[in-house]
Amino acid sequence: MKYNLAIIGLGNVGTGLIEVLIQKKESIKTSHYIDIEVVAVCDKIRGSIYNADGLDLNLIAELANSKRSLDEYPDAQHGMDSIQSITDTNANVVIELTITNLKTAEPAITHVRTALSHGKHVITSNKGPSSLYHNELRKLAHDNHVQYRIEGTVMSGTPVLRTAQYGLAGCTIHKIRGILNGTSNYILTKMEKGAEYDAAIKDAIRHGYAEADPSGDVEGWDALAKVVILSNVLLDGNISNADVRKEGITELKHTDIKHALSEGYRWKLIGEIEKRDGQIIASVSPQKLPLSDPLANVMGSTNAITFETDILGPVTIIGAGAGRIETGYSIISDLLTLHQIQTSR
């Protein structure tokens, strides 16, 4: 089966996806009988290219990594905007990788709605549409007989949603707890080693774990979006951002962390969801975890989630929660799942 991809957004994740495809495209074709072609790429800053027969991935990666314009790409149609790249190309799968907006979900939500309405599958790692409009988009995909896949929105390439939906099929998940933001976890790890809060943030920015404005991470907004997604995808919730109680790590001091350790505890920013009598109770907050808790020993920028189940008890998944290659891989992983579902129908 052939999948023609239109990639909307050629930032870090889009470039990571191209690099993963360069490495894995032929082996995927051999092992999964899937022919993947990137036929369109559109980026607000770098421009757009389209060739119905497929684009040269190595050249796209070269242009992206050297921060050059896609206008330099030969033998392609140039000048399409994002909507045209979705609707006026032979792409049957749209990969939405624009910047995350947790207030309005734009421009991603328009891209996703347009693609689904035109009968095209959507794969995205963008948290905006899924945290604000997941149930609407799931219905829109169903009504148009296509798929909307979002594995990369929670823990990058670590297969959290897929593990819960397929690996834990038959179990009832009644509670989810997790370290869902690698930046905050890195900062807390540095503070435990002696750094004060401001110094730990500067170190996180210097190493590329945090943006120049890290408020979305340290104030809990990023983790909140992931809590909403987990609630609505895995626990059949219908909650919004306003339904989640949120507190970040900005008030924690080095002395708080040291005192907790002396008592056998460790501070972590925890996203927590529980289903009680059909109602979703969700929060993001710093918590003192006993060192016996698997989440307490997840350090650095690593993420982790514990699913509390009726049959298996607690099941914990630990892995990368960010990274352009890791998130790029999540897109490929979703494409393989999409293919499996399509061929089983």
Salt bridges, closest charged atoms under 4 A:
GLU19 OE2 - ARG324 NH2 2.76
GLU37 OE2 - LYS25 NZ 3.48
GLU62 OE2 - ARG68 NH1 3.41
ASP71 OD1 - HIS78 ND1 3.81
GLU72 OE1 - ARG68 NH2 2.92
GLU96 OE2 - HIS111 ND1 2.77
GLU136 OE2 - ARG113 NE 2.78
ASP143 OD2 - LYS139 NZ 2.75
ASP143 OD1 - HIS142 ND1 3.59
GLU151 OE1 - ARG162 NH1 3.61
GLU192 OE1 - ARG266 NE 2.76
ASP203 OD2 - LYS190 NZ 3.90
ASP203 OD1 - ARG206 NH2 2.62
ASP203 OD2 - HIS207 ND1 3.48
ASP222 OD1 - LYS127 NZ 3.12
ASP222 OD2 - LYS226 NZ 3.07
GLU263 OE2 - HIS259 NE2 3.33
GLU263 OE1 - LYS288 NZ 3.36
GLU272 OE2 - LYS175 NZ 3.13
GLU272 OE2 - ARG177 NE 3.93
GLU274 OE1 - ARG276 NH2 3.29
ASP293 OD2 - ARG177 NH2 2.69
ASP334 OD1 - ARG149 NE 3.71
ASP334 OD1 - ARG162 NH2 2.97
